[in-house]
Amino acid sequence: MDDNLNRNVDAIVIGGGIAGLQAALDLADQGFSVAVIEKDASVGGKMIRLSKVFPTLDCASCITTPKMAAAAHHERITLYTYCDLKSLQRVDGSVRADVIQRPRYVDAQKCIGCRKCEFTCPVMVADQEQGGFSPTKAIAIPFSNAIPQIAVLDPEHCMLCGRCERVCPTQAVDYFQKPRPFTVTARTAVITTGFEMTGMTDKPQYGRGTIPNLIDALQMERLLAPHGPYNRVLRPSDGKAPDSIAYIQCAGSRDISMGLSYCSRVCCMYAIKQAMLLSGSLPLADITIYYMDIRAFGKGYEQFFQNAQAMGINFVRAKVAAVEAGPDGSVRLHYEAQDGEGVTTSDHDLAVLSLGLIPAWHPDGICTLATGTDRFIEVLRPKLAPVQTSMAGVFTAGAASGPKDIVDTITEAGNAAMAAGRYLAAQPGSTPRPAETRADIEATVHIDG
């Protein structure tokens, strides 16, 4: 391992979503040096992919992008993107993270984000940042406000035509780039690895991903976003504006057959939020939410639910048992309503699965952090110390320890930063040491930040 790539900082933050960014900023503002390790090519996490947030309907990008930029430009924060955490251990009283940076096949020190490589690339691939609905190139910057603005080459689809290499003004394209291991050592760590959603193919009763106009909630977020794939809400199969839209709640959560006996907590509210946004963009469409229970648990959430009812959104208390493809590209739902009408069938032009939330990262084989039966990171005292993990000096925040909404995630990230700061202050030499400046870091480290 190249010693030049090793770093010593005060705190490591694992995960660069909204929780990780908030924790990093709070720690850095206390005077501590912070390294943020992120698996994606850009920081921002799930929140930067959303259209708006509930219950205020504020722009999600308007909240997240300033925090992304603040972290990128903070002299006490270094961002390590496109990285995999291989080990997190306590060694001689410190926390040691062994990390491998995956190759972008683009030199991060040379790339200036001009996107000439992207414009000249002839290979089109499905853009997962847009839910797979629109194309992108085999080499591209992940999305318009990605941080850092560094291109990534997809080796599975690149045909090695050499056009991107020839057009690059700084000769940043490197087809022979290799994974690079490095180590970050700190006195404390905050785990903010977030969540993923259960797969569209996990439940056979819902078509296993073969029904063209049955999508998940994150894909609907992209359709609703002003910078989405179509700039309006259209059916993926034929590009028509849907006249009837259904939301299927608990499509994975509270379902023992899926292994998720718990409530994912945010599904009711984001479905209501999306339904309200859809009623604005498609005022003539019929929107129906099929639910078992509406769990409006936060401040203003019950009023948000009542506002949706007043707007004419239909709420049907029923568990959708099966979904299949209907005529003319429709989605056919089979359900039994709670009002005693028996088994009913309904057709909708577009349907959305409110999938369950599962942990995005698991410590098996990486560290000794304890997890609960739901596989989320276990905290020692949920009421008194909701951010303290089973490892001394290691804290957690956000959806890494269980499903949470954005408000609770940001609040908990601040709590974790405060707990980590107190832990650092209680150690010998408690005065925060002068943080390395970005110039100091770049003089010794050649990893994209």
C-alpha positions as CSV (number, residue, x, y, z in Angstrom):
1,M,0.0,0.0,0.0
2,D,1.4,3.4,-1.0
3,D,2.1,5.4,2.2
4,N,1.5,8.6,0.3
5,L,-2.1,7.8,0.2
6,N,-2.5,7.4,3.9
7,R,-4.3,10.1,5.9
8,N,-4.6,11.0,9.5
9,V,-7.7,13.1,10.5
10,D,-9.8,13.7,13.5
11,A,-13.0,12.1,12.2
12,I,-14.1,9.7,9.5
13,V,-17.6,10.0,8.1
14,I,-18.7,6.9,6.1
15,G,-21.4,8.0,3.6
16,G,-21.8,11.3,1.8
17,G,-25.6,11.7,1.8
18,I,-27.4,14.4,3.7
19,A,-26.6,12.9,7.1
20,G,-22.9,12.5,6.3
21,L,-22.6,16.0,4.9
22,Q,-24.4,17.5,7.9
23,A,-22.2,15.5,10.3
24,A,-19.0,16.4,8.5
25,L,-19.9,20.1,8.3
26,D,-20.8,20.2,12.0
27,L,-17.5,18.5,13.0
28,A,-15.4,20.7,10.7
29,D,-17.0,23.8,12.1
30,Q,-15.9,22.7,15.6
31,G,-12.3,22.7,14.3
32,F,-11.8,19.0,13.5
33,S,-10.5,17.6,10.3
34,V,-12.9,15.2,8.6
35,A,-12.6,12.7,5.8
36,V,-15.9,11.7,4.0
37,I,-15.8,8.3,2.3
38,E,-18.6,7.9,-0.3
39,K,-19.3,4.9,-2.6
40,D,-21.0,6.9,-5.4
41,A,-19.2,9.1,-7.9
42,S,-20.8,12.2,-6.2
43,V,-21.9,13.1,-2.8
44,G,-25.5,14.0,-2.1
45,G,-27.0,10.5,-1.5
46,K,-30.7,9.8,-2.1
47,M,-31.8,13.4,-1.3
48,I,-30.1,15.0,-4.3
49,R,-32.2,12.6,-6.5
50,L,-35.5,13.7,-5.1
51,S,-37.9,16.3,-6.5
52,K,-39.3,17.9,-3.4
53,V,-39.5,17.1,0.3
54,F,-42.5,16.7,2.6
55,P,-44.4,18.4,4.2
56,T,-43.2,21.8,3.0
57,L,-42.7,20.8,-0.7
58,D,-39.4,22.6,-0.7
59,C,-37.0,21.8,-3.5
60,A,-34.8,18.9,-2.4
61,S,-31.9,20.0,-4.6
62,C,-32.0,23.5,-3.2
63,I,-31.4,22.1,0.3
64,T,-28.8,19.5,-0.6
65,T,-26.7,21.3,-3.2
66,P,-25.5,24.1,-0.9
67,K,-24.4,21.5,1.7
68,M,-22.6,19.5,-1.0
69,A,-20.7,22.6,-2.1
70,A,-20.0,23.7,1.5
71,A,-18.4,20.3,2.2
72,A,-16.4,20.3,-1.0
73,H,-15.0,23.8,-0.3
74,H,-14.5,23.5,3.5
75,E,-10.8,23.5,4.3
76,R,-11.2,20.9,7.0
77,I,-13.2,18.4,4.9
78,T,-11.8,16.1,2.3
79,L,-14.2,14.1,0.1
80,Y,-13.2,10.7,-1.2
81,T,-15.8,9.6,-3.7
82,Y,-16.2,6.4,-5.7
83,C,-14.7,4.4,-2.8
84,D,-15.4,1.0,-1.2
85,L,-14.9,0.6,2.6
86,K,-13.0,-2.7,3.1
87,S,-12.3,-2.6,6.8
88,L,-13.1,-0.4,9.8
89,Q,-11.3,-1.4,13.0
90,R,-10.1,0.1,16.2
91,V,-6.2,0.0,16.3
92,D,-4.3,1.3,19.3
93,G,-7.1,3.6,20.4
94,S,-7.8,4.9,16.9
95,V,-10.3,4.1,14.2
96,R,-8.7,2.8,11.0
97,A,-10.5,2.7,7.7
98,D,-9.1,0.6,4.8
99,V,-10.5,1.9,1.6
100,I,-10.2,1.1,-2.1
101,Q,-10.9,3.8,-4.6
102,R,-12.5,2.3,-7.7
103,P,-11.1,3.5,-11.1
104,R,-13.0,6.2,-12.9
105,Y,-10.7,5.7,-15.9
106,V,-10.4,9.5,-15.7
107,D,-7.6,11.3,-13.8
108,A,-9.3,13.3,-11.1
109,Q,-6.4,15.7,-10.9
110,K,-6.6,16.5,-14.6
111,C,-10.3,16.5,-15.3
112,I,-11.8,20.0,-15.6
113,G,-15.4,18.9,-16.0
114,C,-15.7,20.3,-19.6
115,R,-17.8,17.2,-20.7
116,K,-16.2,17.1,-24.1
117,C,-15.6,13.4,-23.6
118,E,-19.3,12.9,-22.9
119,F,-20.4,14.9,-26.0
120,T,-18.2,13.0,-28.3
121,C,-18.8,9.5,-26.9
122,P,-20.9,7.4,-29.4
123,V,-22.2,4.8,-26.9
124,M,-25.6,5.4,-25.3
125,V,-26.5,3.6,-22.1
126,A,-29.5,3.8,-19.7
127,D,-29.1,6.6,-17.2
128,Q,-29.7,5.1,-13.8
129,E,-29.6,8.6,-12.3
130,Q,-32.8,9.2,-14.3
131,G,-34.4,6.0,-13.3
132,G,-33.3,4.3,-16.4
133,F,-35.8,6.3,-18.5
134,S,-33.3,8.3,-20.6
135,P,-29.9,7.7,-22.1
136,T,-26.5,8.9,-21.1
137,K,-23.0,8.2,-22.5
138,A,-20.5,5.5,-21.6
139,I,-18.3,8.3,-20.2
140,A,-20.1,11.1,-18.4
141,I,-20.4,13.3,-15.4
142,P,-23.0,11.6,-13.2
143,F,-25.5,14.5,-13.2
144,S,-25.5,18.2,-13.7
145,N,-24.8,19.3,-10.1
146,A,-22.6,16.4,-9.1
147,I,-19.7,17.1,-6.8
148,P,-17.0,16.5,-7.8
149,Q,-17.5,17.4,-11.4
150,I,-15.4,14.6,-12.7
151,A,-16.4,12.2,-15.5
152,V,-16.7,8.4,-15.0
153,L,-16.2,5.8,-17.7
154,D,-18.3,2.7,-17.8
155,P,-16.0,-0.1,-18.7
156,E,-18.9,-2.6,-19.4
157,H,-20.2,-0.5,-22.2
158,C,-17.1,1.4,-23.5
159,M,-16.1,0.1,-26.9
160,L,-12.6,1.6,-26.6
161,C,-13.0,3.8,-29.7
162,G,-10.6,6.3,-28.2
163,R,-12.7,9.4,-29.1
164,C,-12.9,10.6,-25.5
165,E,-9.2,10.3,-25.1
166,R,-8.5,12.3,-28.2
167,V,-10.9,15.1,-27.5
168,C,-9.9,15.6,-23.8
169,P,-8.0,18.9,-23.5
170,T,-6.1,17.8,-20.4
171,Q,-5.4,14.1,-21.4
172,A,-7.4,13.0,-18.3
173,V,-8.8,9.8,-19.8
174,D,-6.8,6.8,-18.6
175,Y,-8.0,3.4,-19.8
176,F,-5.4,1.6,-17.7
177,Q,-6.3,3.2,-14.3
178,K,-6.3,0.6,-11.5
179,P,-8.1,0.5,-8.1
180,R,-6.1,2.3,-5.5
181,P,-6.1,1.2,-1.8
182,F,-5.5,3.7,1.0
183,T,-5.9,4.1,4.7
184,V,-7.6,6.8,6.8
185,T,-6.8,6.8,10.5
186,A,-8.9,8.9,12.9
187,R,-9.9,9.2,16.5
188,T,-13.6,8.8,15.9
189,A,-16.0,7.8,13.1
190,V,-19.6,8.5,12.1
191,I,-21.5,5.9,10.1
192,T,-24.1,7.5,7.7
193,T,-24.5,4.8,5.1
194,G,-28.2,5.4,4.4
195,F,-30.7,3.0,2.9
196,E,-31.7,1.2,-0.3
197,M,-35.1,0.1,-1.5
198,T,-36.2,-3.5,-1.9
199,G,-36.0,-4.7,-5.4
200,M,-38.8,-4.5,-8.0
201,T,-38.2,-8.2,-8.6
202,D,-38.4,-9.4,-5.0
203,K,-42.1,-10.1,-4.8
204,P,-43.5,-12.4,-7.5
205,Q,-47.1,-11.2,-6.9
206,Y,-46.0,-7.8,-8.3
207,G,-44.7,-9.0,-11.6
208,R,-41.0,-9.2,-10.7
209,G,-40.2,-6.1,-12.7
210,T,-41.8,-7.3,-16.0
211,I,-44.8,-4.9,-16.0
212,P,-43.8,-1.9,-18.2
213,N,-45.8,0.8,-16.4
214,L,-45.2,-0.4,-12.9
215,I,-42.3,1.7,-11.4
216,D,-40.8,2.4,-8.0
217,A,-41.1,5.6,-5.9
218,L,-37.5,6.8,-6.8
219,Q,-38.3,6.5,-10.5
220,M,-41.4,8.6,-9.9
221,E,-39.2,11.2,-8.2
222,R,-37.3,11.6,-11.4
223,L,-40.4,11.9,-13.5
224,L,-41.6,14.7,-11.2
225,A,-38.3,16.5,-11.1
226,P,-38.0,19.6,-13.2
227,H,-34.7,18.3,-14.6
228,G,-36.1,14.8,-15.1
229,P,-35.9,12.5,-18.1
230,Y,-39.1,13.8,-19.9
231,N,-39.5,17.3,-18.3
232,R,-43.0,16.1,-17.4
233,V,-44.8,12.9,-16.2
234,L,-45.2,10.4,-19.0
235,R,-45.7,6.6,-19.1
236,P,-42.4,4.8,-19.7
237,S,-43.9,2.3,-22.2
238,D,-45.4,4.7,-24.8
239,G,-44.7,8.3,-23.7
240,K,-48.4,9.1,-23.0
241,A,-49.6,11.2,-20.1
242,P,-51.4,8.9,-17.6
243,D,-55.0,9.5,-16.8
244,S,-55.1,7.2,-13.8
245,I,-52.3,6.6,-11.3
246,A,-52.1,4.2,-8.4
247,Y,-49.9,4.0,-5.4
248,I,-49.4,0.6,-3.8
249,Q,-48.3,1.0,-0.2
250,C,-46.4,-1.5,2.0
251,A,-45.0,-3.1,-1.1
252,G,-42.3,-4.9,0.9
253,S,-42.7,-3.3,4.3
254,R,-44.7,-5.0,7.1
255,D,-44.5,-8.2,5.0
256,I,-43.0,-11.2,6.6
257,S,-42.8,-13.0,3.3
258,M,-40.3,-10.3,2.2
259,G,-38.4,-10.5,5.5
260,L,-39.4,-7.0,6.4
261,S,-41.7,-7.1,9.3
262,Y,-41.1,-3.5,10.2
263,C,-42.7,-0.3,8.8
264,S,-40.4,1.7,6.6
265,R,-41.9,4.9,8.1
266,V,-41.6,7.3,5.2
267,C,-43.6,5.5,2.5
268,C,-47.0,7.0,3.4
269,M,-45.7,10.5,3.4
270,Y,-43.7,10.4,0.2
271,A,-46.6,8.7,-1.6
272,I,-48.9,11.6,-0.4
273,K,-46.3,14.1,-1.5
274,Q,-45.9,12.6,-4.9
275,A,-49.7,12.4,-5.3
276,M,-50.1,16.1,-4.5
277,L,-47.3,17.0,-7.0
278,L,-49.0,14.8,-9.6
279,S,-52.4,16.5,-9.1
280,G,-50.6,19.7,-9.9
281,S,-48.8,18.5,-13.0
282,L,-51.7,16.3,-14.2
283,P,-54.8,18.1,-12.9
284,L,-57.3,15.8,-14.8
285,A,-55.7,12.5,-13.7
286,D,-57.3,10.2,-11.1
287,I,-54.8,9.4,-8.3
288,T,-55.5,6.6,-5.9
289,I,-53.4,5.5,-2.9
290,Y,-54.1,1.9,-1.7
291,Y,-53.0,1.7,1.9
292,M,-53.2,-0.5,5.0
293,D,-52.6,2.4,7.5
294,I,-51.6,6.0,7.0
295,R,-48.8,6.8,9.4
296,A,-48.5,10.6,9.5
297,F,-46.2,10.8,12.5
298,G,-44.3,14.1,12.3
299,K,-45.1,17.7,12.8
300,G,-47.6,18.9,10.2
301,Y,-47.9,15.5,8.6
302,E,-51.5,14.9,9.6
303,Q,-52.5,18.2,8.1
304,F,-50.5,17.3,5.0
305,F,-52.6,14.1,4.7
306,Q,-55.8,16.0,5.1
307,N,-54.8,18.5,2.5
308,A,-54.2,15.6,0.0
309,Q,-57.8,14.4,0.7
310,A,-59.1,17.9,0.2
311,M,-57.4,18.0,-3.2
312,G,-59.4,15.0,-4.4
313,I,-56.8,12.3,-4.0
314,N,-58.5,8.9,-3.5
315,F,-57.5,6.8,-0.5
316,V,-58.6,3.2,-0.5
317,R,-57.9,1.1,2.5
318,A,-56.9,-2.2,1.0
319,K,-53.9,-4.5,0.6
320,V,-53.0,-5.1,-3.0
321,A,-52.5,-8.8,-3.3
322,A,-51.4,-9.1,-6.9
323,V,-50.4,-6.9,-9.9
324,E,-50.4,-7.9,-13.6
325,A,-50.2,-6.3,-17.0
326,G,-53.6,-5.1,-18.2
327,P,-54.9,-4.1,-21.7
328,D,-53.3,-1.2,-23.6
329,G,-50.3,-1.0,-21.3
330,S,-52.4,-0.6,-18.2
331,V,-51.5,-2.0,-14.8
332,R,-54.2,-4.3,-13.2
333,L,-54.5,-4.4,-9.5
334,H,-56.3,-7.2,-7.5
335,Y,-57.2,-6.2,-3.9
336,E,-59.7,-6.6,-1.2
337,A,-61.0,-3.4,0.2
338,Q,-61.6,-3.0,4.0
339,D,-65.1,-1.7,3.4
340,G,-66.4,-5.2,2.8
341,E,-66.8,-5.1,-1.0
342,G,-64.8,-8.2,-1.5
343,V,-62.0,-8.9,-4.0
344,T,-61.9,-6.1,-6.5
345,T,-59.9,-5.4,-9.7
346,S,-59.0,-2.0,-11.1
347,D,-56.9,-0.8,-14.0
348,H,-54.5,2.2,-14.0
349,D,-52.4,3.7,-16.7
350,L,-49.4,3.9,-14.3
351,A,-48.7,2.4,-10.9
352,V,-46.0,3.1,-8.3
353,L,-44.7,0.6,-5.7
354,S,-43.9,2.1,-2.3
355,L,-41.0,-0.3,-1.7
356,G,-39.6,-1.0,1.7
357,L,-36.3,0.4,3.0
358,I,-33.3,-1.8,3.8
359,P,-29.8,-0.8,5.0
360,A,-27.5,0.2,2.2
361,W,-24.5,-1.2,4.0
362,H,-23.9,-4.1,6.3
363,P,-20.8,-4.4,8.6
364,D,-20.4,-8.2,8.1
365,G,-16.7,-8.9,7.4
366,I,-15.9,-5.2,7.6
367,C,-16.2,-4.3,11.3
368,T,-17.6,-5.5,14.6
369,L,-20.6,-3.2,14.7
370,A,-23.7,-4.9,16.1
371,T,-26.9,-4.9,14.1
372,G,-30.5,-5.6,15.0
373,T,-32.8,-8.2,13.6
374,D,-33.7,-5.8,10.8
375,R,-30.0,-5.6,9.9
376,F,-29.7,-1.9,10.5
377,I,-26.9,-0.7,12.8
378,E,-27.9,-1.2,16.4
379,V,-27.6,1.7,18.9
380,L,-27.0,1.0,22.5
381,R,-29.6,3.2,24.1
382,P,-32.2,4.4,21.5
383,K,-33.8,6.9,23.9
384,L,-30.7,8.3,25.8
385,A,-28.0,7.8,23.2
386,P,-29.6,7.2,19.8
387,V,-26.3,7.7,17.9
388,Q,-23.9,5.5,20.0
389,T,-23.0,2.2,18.4
390,S,-21.4,-0.9,20.0
391,M,-17.9,0.3,19.0
392,A,-16.3,2.8,21.2
393,G,-15.8,6.2,19.5
394,V,-18.0,5.1,16.5
395,F,-21.4,6.8,16.1
396,T,-24.2,6.6,13.6
397,A,-26.9,8.8,12.1
398,G,-29.7,8.8,9.7
399,A,-31.1,5.7,7.9
400,A,-28.0,3.6,8.7
401,S,-29.7,2.8,12.1
402,G,-33.3,2.5,10.7
403,P,-35.7,4.2,8.4
404,K,-36.1,7.9,9.0
405,D,-37.4,11.0,7.2
406,I,-35.1,13.9,6.2
407,V,-36.0,16.1,9.2
408,D,-35.0,13.4,11.7
409,T,-32.0,12.4,9.6
410,I,-30.5,15.9,9.7
411,T,-31.3,16.3,13.4
412,E,-29.6,13.0,14.2
413,A,-26.6,13.9,12.1
414,G,-26.1,17.0,14.3
415,N,-26.5,14.8,17.4
416,A,-23.8,12.4,16.1
417,A,-21.4,15.3,15.3
418,M,-21.9,16.6,18.8
419,A,-21.3,13.2,20.4
420,A,-18.2,12.7,18.2
421,G,-16.9,16.2,19.2
422,R,-17.4,15.4,22.9
423,Y,-15.6,12.1,22.4
424,L,-12.7,13.9,20.7
425,A,-12.6,16.6,23.4
426,A,-12.5,14.0,26.2
427,Q,-9.3,12.4,24.8
428,P,-5.8,13.5,25.7
429,G,-4.8,16.6,23.8
430,S,-8.4,17.7,23.6
431,T,-7.8,21.0,21.8
432,P,-8.5,20.5,18.1
433,R,-5.2,20.4,16.2
434,P,-4.8,22.9,13.3
435,A,-6.6,21.3,10.4
436,E,-4.8,20.5,7.2
437,T,-5.7,22.8,4.5
438,R,-6.7,21.6,1.1
439,A,-3.3,22.7,-0.3
440,D,-1.6,20.5,2.4
441,I,-3.7,17.5,1.4
442,E,-3.2,17.9,-2.3
443,A,0.5,18.2,-1.8
444,T,0.6,14.6,-0.5
445,V,-2.5,12.9,-1.7
446,H,-3.5,12.1,-5.2
447,I,-7.0,10.9,-4.8
448,D,-10.1,12.7,-6.1
449,G,-11.7,15.0,-3.5
